[in-house]
Amino acid sequence: MSSQEGRKIKMERKKDLKHFRDLEVYKRSFDAAMLIFKMSKTFPQEEKYSLVDQIRRSSRSVCANIAESWRKRRYIAVFKNKITDSMMEASETQCWLEFCLTCQYIKQSEFDHLDNDYEQIIAMLNSMEFNASKFC
């Protein structure tokens, strides 16, 4: 394949992604955040301003940082920084999920499902950071 053909394919891939909502990692992180929102509705009232707020905030922040990174992709360093922030928020969410499990607010199967989702989200974000030039 010539370099011109390679550039054409690369441009076509970029054209397919017109919005941050087109990113699979955004869709997956949004779905996980919504699942956490629904699950956390059943948590005890005394957790409303501690665990519930924290896990909802961090899970939503994964999506928000992806959206911000998309808008700032003209600047590769800023794009990478926001992707890194998103990975940190995903890891924080995993920590809060562990508290949810230990406090017996969620079942082991729910924890395993969401923890695995966030491991995959983190892997996708890591790949985006490593291959930032494909998005910028």
N, C-alpha and C positions, 0 to 999 in steps of 0.2 A: 504494500500500500504506500502510495506517495505521501509526502508530508501535507500536500494540498488536500488529498482525500481525508487524511487524519483530522485536519482542521475543520473540514466540512462536517464530519461525523461529530466532532466535539461541539461545534456550533449548533447542530441539530439537537444534541442532548440538552444544551443550555436553553434552546427555544422551547423544549418540552416542559421546562420548569419555569413557569411564568409567575408563580406566586409561592410564598412559603408554605401555603396549604397544599401544594403539589408534592412536597417532600414527604416521603414515606415515614421518615423519622418524626416529623411534626404530627402526622396522623396518628402514629402509634403512641407518642407521648401525650397527645390530647385525649385519646381513648383511655389511657392509663389514669390520667388525672381525673377524668369523669368517673371512672370506676372507683377511685379513691374517694371522690366526693360522695358518691352514693353509699359506699360502705361506711364512711365516717358519720353519716346521719344517725347511725344506730349506736354510736359511742356514748358513754355516760355523760351527763350534763357537766360534771366537774372537769371533763377534758375539753370542754368547748373552747376555752381561751388558751389552752396549752397545746396538747397533742393535735387536736382537730385543726386549729389555725395553722400550726406549723406544717403539718403534712399536706394540707390543701395548698398553702403558699408555695412550698418547695416543688410540689408536683406541677402546679400551674406555671411556675417560673421556668421549668424546663421548656415548655412551649413558648413562653414569652421571649426567652433568650434566643431561641431558634428564629422567631419572627424578627427580632432585632438584628440578628446576624445577617439575615437575608437582605434587609434593607441597607446594611452597611458593607455588603460584599464588594463594593468598589475598592475598599481598603482592606487588603488581605490580612494585615495584622489585627485590625479591629474585628474582622470576620472570625478569625481564629480565637481571639479573646472571648467573644460572645459564645462561640461553640464550647470553649473550655468552661465558661460560666454555666452553660447548660449541663455539661457533664457533672460539674460540682453539685448542682441542684438535684440531678438524678441520683447521685450518691447520697445526698442528704435525705432524699425521699426514702431510699433503701434503709437508712438508719431509723427513720421514723416508723417504717413498716415493721422493723424488728421490735420496736417498743410496742407497737400494736399487737404483735404476736405474743410477746412475753406477758403483756397485760391481759391477754386472752380476749381481745376485742375482735380479732379475726382468727379464722381457722388456719391451720398449717397449709392446707391446699390453696387458700386465698393468698397467703404470704408467698408460697412457692411460685404461683402464677405471676404475681406482680413483681416479685424479685427477679424472676427470669425475664420478664418484659423489660425491666430497667437495665438488666445486664445487656440485653440486645440493643436497647436504645443507646446506652453508653458506647457499645461497640460501633454502632452506626455513626455516632457523633465523633468518635475517635477517628474513624475513617474519613469523615468530612474534614476534620482538622488536618489530617495527614495529606489529604488530596484537595486542599483548599483551592488550588488553582483551577480545578475543574468546575468550581462554583463561582469563582470571582472573575 
